[in-house]
Amino acid sequence: MGERFFLTTAIDYVNGSPHLGHAYEKTLADALARYQRLCGRSVFFLSGVDEHGQKVQQSARALGLEPQDFCDRQSALFRSLWERLDISFDRFVRTTDPLHKEAVRSFLQNLKDRDLLRFEEHEGFYSLRQEQFVTEKDRVEGRWPEIFGEVVPMREPNYFFLLSRFGDRIRSEIESRPDWIIPEFRRNELLAALQRPLQELCISRPRSRLAWGIPLPFDEQYVTYVWFDALLNYVSFAENGDGQSWWPADLQIIGKDILVPAHGVYWPAILCALGLPLPRRLLVHGWWLNRGAKMSKSTGNAIDPLPYLERYGSEALRYFLLREMTLGNDADFSDEKLLRRYQSDLVNDLGNFAHRSLSMIARYREGRVPGWIDSQAGQAEKELASAFDEVAYRSAFDQGDTSTGLSVAWAFIGQANRYVDQAAPWRAARSPDSKERLDAILAALAETLRRIAVSIEPALPRSSRKLLLQLGISERPLLSGASFAPPRESYPVGVPEPLFPRIEG
């Protein structure tokens, strides 16, 4: 493999069950990891769960479970869903891992030794949902935003990270990197937030109030604030088997709700304080809406992916999520939209082209693809050979824009279907004088199908693998294989099998 690529997702809070939003983020990350592997890079894909904090402690207590037992159960739910969605992570984070706990304690001691922590009594408002202190400036039109849930007055002594020392440095770093955050409008939101003076960050909670956390190394009566603990997973789990670290991440994928302040302010400041480089890029995605409404555990409208996996399979759900949401914006989920994408894009476009191409090779040439001869190719074959816009495809996936990247692949599939209709191999098969013409058509169809299999691999890994195996190709493809390079010699293909069964609405 060539150069390396380190990619992370946000880690999911185990207080609730996985929903469609979680599934989208992990599928997006997986598609981009697979794309980087297609480009020949050595990829390290990090994902996992966040297991500490007050809400976890409360949920475990409500069920009569020990917090660790509750985390074990919930972690298994997330991991099981990612396996069903073919999420190809290289390491699964659990913040209760002893390795992570020791790393967090070491980082905290480092900050204490450098006089970047201060102990003082704090009086203010506390968000029970976000497990953080909030201030009057967080109110909107005099009210606490819904994201904070219940907000209560609180007064207690705690340890504070001197966040204010790093505001100018973070702003300078971001201003010097125009493409540090994609899409660009999210970068503008962060820069606007950094215009305000930063408040010191409370990074501890008294064990008398919250026992389920990582104890501070210099004061065992306190545990680490869950966000400080969670953010450090990107570094603590980044070591490879040789003891070398993959950090800095080439791409960190997060939802728009955790850009400000967690990943856009706290995280760069913590890295600067520890003398570590910032991630090279942040990709900030939007939310999935349930028929126009934001999904939330509190409102009970979160969408469970499992019924859709049962009905459509992992490939269809992956494709819908990656194609339907445009980069950085929100997207609306509905059963009707999923069924429409399934029937139109997967059954009619991709599935139909694959099945009829392989079926015609089986029928007209006894399952053997004719060898390619340049002189037999006509204008239609030449146009088909240049129909895949690899530059646009790469550009979209390099930006994390799977919707545009897949639209490029589907434009190619559309051209392939039009080619079949125009070339009409069934007519050539009826004419004894058209043997060479039929050979050229069938060879072009097989080569086009191979190229399609390569281009869909990030979104549809099972379908890609199935198509390649039917074409007699067992090796893992690279994106360079999406260029037109048909074999000169005849070769056998497998028995055609439908990729996507038709589902009635």
C-alpha positions, 0 to 999 in steps of 0.5 A: 500500500502507499501513503497512509490515511487516518480517519475517525468518527465521533464516538457514540454515547451508550446512554441510548440505542443506535439510530439512523443518525449514528448509522449515517455517520458510520456509513459515511466514514466507511465509504470514505475509508473504502474510497481511500483504500481504492486509491491505494492508501493504507487506512486506519479507521477509528470508531467506537463508543463513549461510556462514561458520564452522568447519564450512563450512571443514571441509566444503569441505576434505573435498570438495576445494573452496574455501569460497566454491565450496562456499557457492555450491553449497549456497546454490543448493540452498536458494534452489532449494527456496524457489523450488519452495515459492513462498517470496516473500522480497524479499531473499536473504541471503548472509553472504559478500556484501561489503555484509554483511562491511563492515557487520559490520566497521563494527559491530565497530569501533563496539563497539571504539571504545566499549570494549565489547570486551576481549582476553584469554586464555580457557581452557575447553570448546569445542563443535565442533558449535555453534562456541562455548565452553561452561561447566560450567553447560551440562552436564545431569546431568554430561553435555554435551547432544547439541546441543553434539556433541563438546566439547573442552578449549581455551585461546586468546586472543580478543576478548570482547563485554562481554555481562554489562553488558546483562543487566539491560537485556535482562531489563527490556525483556522484562518490559515487553513481555508479548507480545514473544515468542510463544508466552508459555511461550517468554518464560518460558524466556528470563526464567528463563535471564536470572536467571543472571549472563551470561558475556562472549561470545567474538566472535572466532576466531584465523585460525590455526585458522579462516580462513573468516570476516570479519576483525576491522577492528582485528586481521586475525589474527582472524575474527568468531565465526559467530553474531555475524556471522550475527545482524547480517544482520537489520540489514545487509540491511535497507536498501531502495533509497533507503538507508533501513533497515527495521529494527526487524523487526516479526516475527522467526521462529526455532526454539526451539533458537536462542532461548536464548542467540542470539536472546534474549540475544546479539541484544538485547545486541548491538542495545543496545550498537549503540544500535539498537531491539529487534525488535518481536516474536519468534515461536518455533516448535517442531521437526518430529519424524520419527515421534517422534524429533528430526530431525538430520543426525548421526542421519541421520533428517532428512526431505528435502522434495524427494520430497514436492514431487515426489509431492504438489506445493508446495501440499500440502506447504505446507498440511500444514506450516502446518496440522499444527504448532500454535503453538510446539509440536513436530509429528510428520511421517509419510507417512500424516498427509500423505496423509490431509490431502491426501485429506481437506482438499485433495481432498475439502473444497476441491477437491470444492467448487470443482470441483462449484460451477464445474461446475454453473455451466457445466452449468446457466447455460452458464458464467455466474454469475447476478447477485445479487438480495437478494430471492432469497436465503433463510435458507441463503444468509444463513447462508453469507454470515456463515459466515466468521469473519474476526475469528478468522482475523485474530486467529490469523494476527496471532499467527503461528498458521497452524494455527488460521487455516487451521482457520477457513478450513476451517470455512468450506469445510465450511459451503460443502460442507454448503450445496451438499448442503442447497440441492441445486441439481440439484433446482432445475435440474429444476424450471422454476419454480425458476429464481430459486432456482437463480440464487441458489444458483449466485451464492452458490456463486461468491461463496463460492468467491471468498471461499475463494480469498482466505482460502487465499492465505497457505497455497495461493497457486497454488490461490488464483490458479487459483480467482480466474482461473477466476472471471475475477478477475485483480487481487491480492486483499485480505483485505477481499475475503473479506467477502460482496459478490456482483456484481449483474451476470452474469459468465462463469467459466472451465472448471472444472479439478481443483485436486488430483488424487487420489493413492492411498496 
